[in-house]
Amino acid sequence: MDFYQFSTPFGPMALAEEHGAITHLYLPGCPTPRLVSHPTPLLLEGERQLLEYLGGQRKVFDLPLSPQGTPFQCRVWQALEDIPWGETRTYRDIAQAVNSPRGFRAVGMANHHNPIPIFIPCHRVVGADGSLTGYAGGLELKQALLSLEGHIF
């Protein structure tokens, strides 16, 4: 695994890649592997695209992603990738999208285990009443990301 730490307006973040695809994005305050930071062309491109997004200059990412999870988690993560920039969905919406209409709690757990947040936009999932709910990077970061996309809270 190649690993690269860098600075963002929200604090230090890090990316990891394996076999030519991004496998992890570590948000500020989240534990990172004990590896020496080593930028690769793909990790530098991931940093560039992420910083463009955080600066309001990018709406869509164009990177090879390879999250590892259960088949259900992978279906949820694919559904998250289908949420357009500037829109949100509820946990129930995602559960229905993955043909598990009563599985909204399982969707929440899959979101919690999303290894590539922001690129796989779990921050775009909100509570049934539109409220902000848990986020690995904290609710303040989730609110900031949604604000970048035009949501006002």
ABEGO torsion letter per residue (X at the ends): XBBBBBBBAAEBBBBBBBGGBBABBBBBGBBBBBBBBBBBAAAAAAAAAAAAAAAGABABBBBBBBBBBBAAAAAAAAAAAABBBGBBBBAAAAAAAAGBAAAAAAAAAAAAABABBGABBAAABBBAAGBBBBBAAEAAAAAAAAAAAGBBX
